[in-house]
């Protein structure tokens, strides 16, 4: 008769196990609807064990789970600074939207700020994700220390991505995730070019970025779709 060997988990492994269980629950239910008993059951441990690792109770566990999710989201925009900008952003959006798709309920609760367990620390964590994403995009644009207009443009787009993600969840995840990604990418291109029209710094960044794009890429496709639309306004020129 074979006896299965039992391996005691290290402190780090046990903590990671509990955070994974909590994140899984937050992915399907709002944080206020998840109890420590739920986390203990999902992890296959006792409630006292959860308290041993998170003596602050549900609040501490929630904040730790949020920090864990934030670490994942911040990595979404970690891309090698090579190749067309739209390809880099497309891959980043794929990772970001995959996380939104998998953790839709928890994602909504975090960004809408309606959770009863929200604190200044959780708000700061979410804001940190936004700032990290903005900094990463500015690096891809080759402007690590931008002026106000360019920084505002990038932060505006990040806000649009968040809002579109929440609306997409509310609309039953329609249109398809690939269509959502392409639409958000088009919005970035439109914001970049519109801002470049009146801001020299953005114009220089846009010129450098567009030089790497191809006719078959997102910028080329969008340009061919936009030209027939704007041609109707030729009388304004």
WOJO-V217991 format. One record per residue. RES is the residue in three letters. PSI is psi as a letter, one per 40 degrees, with the letter a starting at -180 (999 if undefined). OMEGA is omega as a letter, one per 30 degrees, with the letter a starting at -180 (999 if undefined). BURIAL is b if it has 16 or more other C-alpha atoms within 10 Angstrom, else e. Layout:
[[RES | PSI | OMEGA | BURIAL] [RES | PSI | OMEGA | BURIAL]]
//
This chain:
[[UNK | h | a | e] [UNK | h | l | e] [UNK | h | a | e] [UNK | h | l | e] [UNK | h | l | e] [UNK | h | l | e] [UNK | h | l | e] [UNK | h | a | e] [UNK | i | l | e] [UNK | i | l | e] [UNK | d | a | e] [UNK | d | a | e] [UNK | d | l | e] [UNK | d | l | b] [UNK | d | l | b] [UNK | d | l | e] [UNK | d | a | e] [UNK | d | l | b] [UNK | d | l | b] [UNK | d | l | b] [UNK | d | a | b] [UNK | d | l | b] [UNK | d | l | b] [UNK | d | l | b] [UNK | d | l | b] [UNK | d | l | b] [UNK | d | a | b] [UNK | e | l | b] [UNK | i | l | b] [UNK | i | a | b] [UNK | d | a | b] [UNK | e | l | b] [UNK | e | l | e] [UNK | h | l | b] [UNK | i | l | e] [UNK | d | l | b] [UNK | d | l | e] [UNK | d | a | e] [UNK | d | l | b] [UNK | d | a | b] [UNK | d | a | e] [UNK | d | a | b] [UNK | e | a | b] [UNK | f | l | e] [UNK | i | l | e] [UNK | i | l | e] [UNK | d | l | e] [UNK | d | l | e] [UNK | d | l | e] [UNK | d | l | b] [UNK | d | l | b] [UNK | d | a | e] [UNK | d | l | b] [UNK | g | a | b] [UNK | e | l | e] [UNK | e | l | e] [UNK | a | a | e] [UNK | d | a | b] [UNK | d | a | b] [UNK | d | l | e] [UNK | d | a | b] [UNK | d | a | b] [UNK | d | l | b] [UNK | d | l | b] [UNK | d | l | b] [UNK | d | l | b] [UNK | d | l | b] [UNK | d | l | e] [UNK | d | l | b] [UNK | d | l | b] [UNK | d | l | e] [UNK | d | a | e] [UNK | d | l | b] [UNK | d | l | b] [UNK | e | a | b] [UNK | d | a | b] [UNK | e | l | b] [UNK | h | a | b] [UNK | i | l | e] [UNK | h | a | e] [UNK | g | l | e] [UNK | i | l | e] [UNK | i | a | e] [UNK | i | a | b] [UNK | d | a | b] [UNK | d | l | b] [UNK | d | l | b] [UNK | d | a | b] [UNK | d | l | b] [UNK | d | l | b] [UNK | d | l | e] [UNK | d | l | b] [UNK | d | l | b] [UNK | d | l | b] [UNK | d | a | b] [UNK | d | a | b] [UNK | d | l | b] [UNK | d | l | e] [UNK | d | l | b] [UNK | d | a | b] [UNK | d | a | b] [UNK | d | a | e] [UNK | f | a | b] [UNK | d | a | b] [UNK | d | l | b] [UNK | d | l | b] [UNK | d | l | b] [UNK | d | a | b] [UNK | d | a | b] [UNK | d | a | b] [UNK | d | a | e] [UNK | e | l | e] [UNK | f | a | e] [UNK | e | a | e] [UNK | i | l | b] [UNK | e | l | e] [UNK | e | l | e] [UNK | h | l | b] [UNK | i | l | e] [UNK | d | a | e] [UNK | d | l | e] [UNK | d | l | b] [UNK | d | l | e] [UNK | d | l | e] [UNK | d | l | b] [UNK | d | l | b] [UNK | d | l | e] [UNK | d | l | e] [UNK | d | a | b] [UNK | d | a | b] [UNK | d | l | b] [UNK | d | l | b] [UNK | d | l | b] [UNK | d | a | b] [UNK | d | a | b] [UNK | d | a | b] [UNK | d | l | b] [UNK | d | l | b] [UNK | d | l | e] [UNK | d | l | b] [UNK | e | l | b] [UNK | f | a | b] [UNK | g | a | b] [UNK | d | a | e] [UNK | g | a | e] [UNK | i | l | b] [UNK | i | a | e] [UNK | d | a | e] [UNK | d | a | b] [UNK | d | l | b] [UNK | d | l | b] [UNK | d | l | e] [UNK | d | a | b] [UNK | d | a | b] [UNK | d | l | b] [UNK | d | l | e] [UNK | d | l | b] [UNK | d | l | b] [UNK | d | l | e] [UNK | d | l | e] [UNK | d | l | b] [UNK | d | a | b] [UNK | d | l | e] [UNK | d | l | e] [UNK | d | l | b] [UNK | d | l | b] [UNK | d | l | e] [UNK | d | l | b] [UNK | d | a | b] [UNK | d | a | e] [UNK | e | l | e] [UNK | f | l | e] [UNK | f | l | e] [UNK | i | g | e] [UNK | a | a | e] [UNK | i | a | e] [UNK | d | l | b] [UNK | d | l | e] [UNK | d | l | e] [UNK | d | l | b] [UNK | d | a | b] [UNK | d | l | b] [UNK | d | l | e] [UNK | d | l | b] [UNK | d | l | b] [UNK | d | l | b] [UNK | d | l | e] [UNK | d | l | b] [UNK | d | a | b] [UNK | d | l | e] [UNK | d | a | b] [UNK | d | a | b] [UNK | d | l | b] [UNK | d | l | e] [UNK | d | l | b] [UNK | d | a | b] [UNK | d | a | e] [UNK | e | a | e] [UNK | h | a | e] [UNK | d | a | e] [UNK | d | l | b] [UNK | d | l | b] [UNK | d | l | b] [UNK | d | l | e] [UNK | d | l | b] [UNK | d | l | b] [UNK | d | l | e] [UNK | d | a | e] [UNK | d | a | b] [UNK | d | l | b] [UNK | d | a | e] [UNK | e | a | e] [UNK | i | l | b] [UNK | i | l | e] [UNK | d | a | e] [UNK | e | a | e] [UNK | i | a | e] [UNK | d | a | b] [UNK | d | l | b] [UNK | d | l | e] [UNK | d | a | e] [UNK | d | a | b] [UNK | d | a | e] [UNK | d | l | e] [UNK | d | a | e] [UNK | d | a | e] [UNK | d | l | e] [UNK | d | a | e] [UNK | d | a | e] [UNK | d | l | e] [UNK | d | l | e] [UNK | e | a | e] [UNK | f | a | e] [UNK | d | a | e] [UNK | e | l | e] [UNK | e | a | e] [UNK | 999 | 999 | e]]
//
